[in-house]
Amino acid sequence: MTAGLARGQGQSLPSRLFSGFAVLTLVGVAGQFLLAGLSIFGAADAWGVHGLSGGLIALPVLGMLGLAFATPTLHRFRRDAGVLTGVYLVQVTLAGVGSEVPLVGALHPLNALIMGDVAMGIAKARFARV
């Protein structure tokens, strides 16, 4: 495969969508940290937007999972997309339980780091030169 193909030229629509979803997930996780920081340091009350955008991250995460299982050329990403989906579900659970059990809620930002790391690994693999 040429370097041009590794960057997306000649790839199928599902393959390009998968790559886009990986980037969207990574940007979404980074944005979540920004929104939390804005709220913590008083620059804005962005907790509502933080919660809404956290829910919207499900779209690219589930999109990657579906594409990994539906597209034969993406089969090598099935495990990673499954792990990302699992980490996302843990993230939502930690957010929900965190208001009742603060020690559990304290794991929410740590799990976000894991989620970002998994998304970064997928994105790096998708855009690496072959």
C-alpha positions, 0 to 999 in steps of 0.5 A: 500500500502506498503512503497516499492510500494509508492517508485515505485515498482509495479507501472505502466509505466505511473505512473513511467513516471509521477513521473519522469516527476515531478522530471525532471520539478523540476530539470529543474526549479532549473537549470534555476535559475543556468543558470540565475545566471551564466549569471547575475554574469558573470560566463558564457553567458548562456541566450541562454541555459536558453531560450532553456532549458526553452522551453524544460521544456514543455516536462515533464510538458505536459507529466504530463498533458497528463498522468494525463488525460490518466491514471485513477490511476493518476486522482488525479493529474489532477488539479495539472498538469493543474495548472503547465501547466498554470503556465508554459504558464504564464512563457513563456508569461512573458519571451516573453513580458518581453523584451518589458515591463520590469515590466512584465518581472520582474515577470518571476523569481517570477512565476518560484518560483511558478512553482517550488513550484507546481512541488515540491508539485507534486513530494512530493505527488508522493514519499510520503510514504502511 
